[in-house]
Amino acid sequence: MHRIERIVVHVVLLAVVTLLLADLEGPGRAAIGDEPRPADQLGPADEVLLRGEAGDLTLSNAKGRIAFGTRPTERVWSIGAVNVPRLLSSLMEADRFGEARTELQEEAGEQNAAYEARFEAFQEEHADVTPESPEFPRIQAEFQQMMKEYQNWQQGTMAVRQKLGAEQIEAAYRELIEAVDIVAERRGIDIVTRFVPTGDPFQADTMDLAGEEVRRRGFLRYPDQIDITEAVAEELGL
């Protein structure tokens, strides 16, 4: 083979090897021996530096969250929202809560019926007593004492109902929070806030109640995807 022909062959072989190496290590390919990656994927990289008029911004991975600074609060957190009033209302209607209220209501009804029977018997016994009767002051004092006893019982019963209601609301709230934690952990959600959908009708017949309905709607606009109410309801078995 002539000298010129050998030079041409060597040049062609060099070009082929160069193309092969470029195909293996060029855009869209990892180094030889590594897994291939998409052509539009950047990295891997420890940090990404973004230039800006107000200063540079460095993005990094902080325990699976995008960090834009060194402070713990300088993170990009995922968010979810739960319709708390709706779920709490459903929980309070559950049998484990409703049975206790029904039992208390039935007991109060029996006691109230007993007081009414006492009043009726007292009125029948003293039906002929008039303000002019000598025993009227004594009968009136007895009646007032019975009324005072009845009013004290009503106040006590109301206090018991309020205490039971407060305990049940807290218990339902704890169940709700536990379900929220489970769903959030499963979906990788960092922050869950309460909200009422803007489209829900107002349950109000006064200006004060209507104003409260407005205050309950903390979000004025939001993507539907952050609403995890149904997932939490399913976790609660509602």
Contacts in CASP RR format, 6 or more apart in sequence:
PFRMAT RR
TARGET T0000
AUTHOR 0000-0000-0000
METHOD contacts of the structure
MODEL  1
MHRIERIVVHVVLLAVVTLLLADLEGPGRAAIGDEPRPADQLGPADEVLL
RGEAGDLTLSNAKGRIAFGTRPTERVWSIGAVNVPRLLSSLMEADRFGEA
RTELQEEAGEQNAAYEARFEAFQEEHADVTPESPEFPRIQAEFQQMMKEY
QNWQQGTMAVRQKLGAEQIEAAYRELIEAVDIVAERRGIDIVTRFVPTGD
PFQADTMDLAGEEVRRRGFLRYPDQIDITEAVAEELGL
1 9 0 8 1.000
23 29 0 8 1.000
24 31 0 8 1.000
24 32 0 8 1.000
25 31 0 8 1.000
25 32 0 8 1.000
27 39 0 8 1.000
28 36 0 8 1.000
28 37 0 8 1.000
28 38 0 8 1.000
28 39 0 8 1.000
28 41 0 8 1.000
29 36 0 8 1.000
29 37 0 8 1.000
30 36 0 8 1.000
30 37 0 8 1.000
42 48 0 8 1.000
46 60 0 8 1.000
47 58 0 8 1.000
47 59 0 8 1.000
47 60 0 8 1.000
48 58 0 8 1.000
48 59 0 8 1.000
48 60 0 8 1.000
49 56 0 8 1.000
49 57 0 8 1.000
49 58 0 8 1.000
49 59 0 8 1.000
50 56 0 8 1.000
50 57 0 8 1.000
50 58 0 8 1.000
50 59 0 8 1.000
57 68 0 8 1.000
58 68 0 8 1.000
58 69 0 8 1.000
59 66 0 8 1.000
59 67 0 8 1.000
59 68 0 8 1.000
60 66 0 8 1.000
60 67 0 8 1.000
60 69 0 8 1.000
61 67 0 8 1.000
62 75 0 8 1.000
65 75 0 8 1.000
65 76 0 8 1.000
65 77 0 8 1.000
65 190 0 8 1.000
66 75 0 8 1.000
66 76 0 8 1.000
67 74 0 8 1.000
67 75 0 8 1.000
67 76 0 8 1.000
68 74 0 8 1.000
68 75 0 8 1.000
68 76 0 8 1.000
77 190 0 8 1.000
77 191 0 8 1.000
78 188 0 8 1.000
78 189 0 8 1.000
78 190 0 8 1.000
78 191 0 8 1.000
79 189 0 8 1.000
79 190 0 8 1.000
79 191 0 8 1.000
79 192 0 8 1.000
79 193 0 8 1.000
79 226 0 8 1.000
80 184 0 8 1.000
80 189 0 8 1.000
80 191 0 8 1.000
80 192 0 8 1.000
80 193 0 8 1.000
80 226 0 8 1.000
80 227 0 8 1.000
80 228 0 8 1.000
81 192 0 8 1.000
81 193 0 8 1.000
81 194 0 8 1.000
81 195 0 8 1.000
81 219 0 8 1.000
81 222 0 8 1.000
81 226 0 8 1.000
81 227 0 8 1.000
81 228 0 8 1.000
81 229 0 8 1.000
82 176 0 8 1.000
82 180 0 8 1.000
82 192 0 8 1.000
82 193 0 8 1.000
82 194 0 8 1.000
82 195 0 8 1.000
82 227 0 8 1.000
82 228 0 8 1.000
82 229 0 8 1.000
82 232 0 8 1.000
83 194 0 8 1.000
83 195 0 8 1.000
83 196 0 8 1.000
83 197 0 8 1.000
83 227 0 8 1.000
83 229 0 8 1.000
84 176 0 8 1.000
84 194 0 8 1.000
84 195 0 8 1.000
85 196 0 8 1.000
85 216 0 8 1.000
86 196 0 8 1.000
86 229 0 8 1.000
87 176 0 8 1.000
87 229 0 8 1.000
87 232 0 8 1.000
87 233 0 8 1.000
87 236 0 8 1.000
87 238 0 8 1.000
88 169 0 8 1.000
88 172 0 8 1.000
88 173 0 8 1.000
88 176 0 8 1.000
90 233 0 8 1.000
90 236 0 8 1.000
90 238 0 8 1.000
91 97 0 8 1.000
91 172 0 8 1.000
91 175 0 8 1.000
91 176 0 8 1.000
91 236 0 8 1.000
91 238 0 8 1.000
92 98 0 8 1.000
92 168 0 8 1.000
92 169 0 8 1.000
92 172 0 8 1.000
97 168 0 8 1.000
97 171 0 8 1.000
97 172 0 8 1.000
100 164 0 8 1.000
100 168 0 8 1.000
101 161 0 8 1.000
101 164 0 8 1.000
101 165 0 8 1.000
101 168 0 8 1.000
104 160 0 8 1.000
104 161 0 8 1.000
104 164 0 8 1.000
108 157 0 8 1.000
108 161 0 8 1.000
111 153 0 8 1.000
111 157 0 8 1.000
115 150 0 8 1.000
115 153 0 8 1.000
118 146 0 8 1.000
119 146 0 8 1.000
119 150 0 8 1.000
122 142 0 8 1.000
122 143 0 8 1.000
122 146 0 8 1.000
126 139 0 8 1.000
129 135 0 8 1.000
129 136 0 8 1.000
129 139 0 8 1.000
130 136 0 8 1.000
133 139 0 8 1.000
175 236 0 8 1.000
176 232 0 8 1.000
176 236 0 8 1.000
179 232 0 8 1.000
179 235 0 8 1.000
179 236 0 8 1.000
180 192 0 8 1.000
180 228 0 8 1.000
180 232 0 8 1.000
182 235 0 8 1.000
183 189 0 8 1.000
183 228 0 8 1.000
183 231 0 8 1.000
183 232 0 8 1.000
183 235 0 8 1.000
184 190 0 8 1.000
184 192 0 8 1.000
184 228 0 8 1.000
187 228 0 8 1.000
187 231 0 8 1.000
189 228 0 8 1.000
192 228 0 8 1.000
195 217 0 8 1.000
195 218 0 8 1.000
195 219 0 8 1.000
195 222 0 8 1.000
195 227 0 8 1.000
196 213 0 8 1.000
196 216 0 8 1.000
196 217 0 8 1.000
196 218 0 8 1.000
197 217 0 8 1.000
197 227 0 8 1.000
198 217 0 8 1.000
198 219 0 8 1.000
198 220 0 8 1.000
198 221 0 8 1.000
202 209 0 8 1.000
202 210 0 8 1.000
202 213 0 8 1.000
203 209 0 8 1.000
203 213 0 8 1.000
204 210 0 8 1.000
204 211 0 8 1.000
204 212 0 8 1.000
204 213 0 8 1.000
END
